[in-house]
Amino acid sequence: MNNNLQFSIFEIVGSQLCVASCDGQRVYERIAAALKERRGVTLSFYSITTLTAAFLNAAIGQLYGEFSEEQIRALLKVQDMQSDDLVLLKRVVETAKQYFKDQKR
């Protein structure tokens, strides 16, 4: 039995534009629920034309406040993402890791 889930960002958001943090929050809620059950998640960014840091912070960045980096690396994968969006995602992840490592600062 395959325990992994695949989420289409386009289907969750309902648009090619992923710019609002409230849309990212909907994605986060689905990912977090799956990770709590120790299920793998693959996020497909197929058909997404515009992606912002605000969206990615809400969708993925805040995961680092609830789950360990090891859990996230083991269970969360992304696919169909443009190369410039991958660079943005890496920056969001690095910022989130630093923030959640020392929130008081």
C-alpha positions as CSV (number, residue, x, y, z in Angstrom):
1,M,0.0,0.0,0.0
2,N,1.4,3.4,-1.0
3,N,1.3,5.7,2.0
4,N,2.3,8.8,0.0
5,L,0.0,11.7,-1.0
6,Q,0.3,13.9,-4.0
7,F,-1.1,17.4,-3.8
8,S,-1.6,19.6,-6.8
9,I,-0.9,23.2,-5.8
10,F,-3.0,24.4,-8.7
11,E,-6.0,22.4,-7.5
12,I,-5.7,23.5,-3.9
13,V,-5.3,27.2,-4.8
14,G,-7.5,27.2,-7.8
15,S,-5.2,29.4,-9.8
16,Q,-1.9,29.6,-11.5
17,L,-1.0,32.5,-9.1
18,C,0.3,31.5,-5.7
19,V,0.9,34.8,-4.1
20,A,-1.3,35.1,-1.0
21,S,-0.3,33.7,2.4
22,C,-4.0,32.6,3.0
23,D,-3.6,30.3,0.0
24,G,-0.3,29.0,1.3
25,Q,-2.0,28.4,4.7
26,R,-4.5,26.0,3.0
27,V,-1.5,24.1,1.5
28,Y,0.2,24.1,4.9
29,E,-2.8,22.6,6.6
30,R,-2.9,19.7,4.2
31,I,0.9,19.0,4.4
32,A,0.9,19.3,8.2
33,A,-2.0,16.8,8.6
34,A,-0.2,14.3,6.4
35,L,3.2,14.7,8.2
36,K,1.5,14.3,11.6
37,E,0.4,10.9,10.3
38,R,4.0,10.2,9.0
39,R,2.8,10.1,5.4
40,G,5.0,11.3,2.6
41,V,3.8,14.2,0.5
42,T,4.7,15.3,-3.0
43,L,3.7,18.8,-4.0
44,S,3.2,19.3,-7.7
45,F,3.7,22.9,-8.9
46,Y,2.5,22.0,-12.4
47,S,0.8,24.9,-14.1
48,I,1.9,27.4,-11.5
49,T,3.1,30.6,-13.2
50,T,3.6,33.0,-10.3
51,L,5.0,32.1,-6.8
52,T,5.8,34.5,-4.0
53,A,7.8,34.2,-0.8
54,A,4.7,35.0,1.2
55,F,2.9,32.0,-0.2
56,L,5.9,29.7,0.3
57,N,6.5,31.0,3.9
58,A,2.9,30.1,4.8
59,A,2.8,26.8,2.8
60,I,6.2,25.4,3.7
61,G,8.2,27.7,5.9
62,Q,6.0,27.4,8.9
63,L,6.4,23.6,8.8
64,Y,9.8,24.1,10.4
65,G,8.1,25.4,13.5
66,E,6.2,22.1,14.0
67,F,8.4,19.4,12.5
68,S,12.1,18.7,12.5
69,E,14.2,19.3,9.4
70,E,14.8,15.6,9.2
71,Q,11.1,14.8,9.2
72,I,10.5,17.4,6.5
73,R,13.4,16.2,4.3
74,A,12.3,12.6,4.6
75,L,8.5,13.2,4.0
76,L,8.2,16.2,1.7
77,K,9.1,16.4,-1.9
78,V,8.4,19.0,-4.6
79,Q,8.1,18.5,-8.3
80,D,7.3,20.5,-11.5
81,M,8.8,23.7,-10.0
82,Q,10.6,26.3,-12.2
83,S,14.3,26.8,-11.4
84,D,13.9,30.4,-10.2
85,D,11.1,29.2,-7.9
86,L,13.4,26.5,-6.5
87,V,15.9,29.2,-5.6
88,L,13.1,31.1,-3.9
89,L,12.0,28.0,-2.0
90,K,15.6,27.4,-0.8
91,R,15.8,30.9,0.5
92,V,12.4,30.6,2.3
93,V,13.5,27.2,3.9
94,E,16.8,28.6,5.1
95,T,15.1,31.7,6.6
96,A,12.5,29.5,8.3
97,K,15.2,27.2,9.8
98,Q,17.1,30.2,11.2
99,Y,13.9,31.8,12.6
100,F,12.6,28.7,14.3
101,K,16.0,27.8,15.7
102,D,16.0,31.1,17.6
103,Q,12.6,32.6,17.7
104,K,13.3,34.9,20.6
105,R,16.1,36.7,18.7
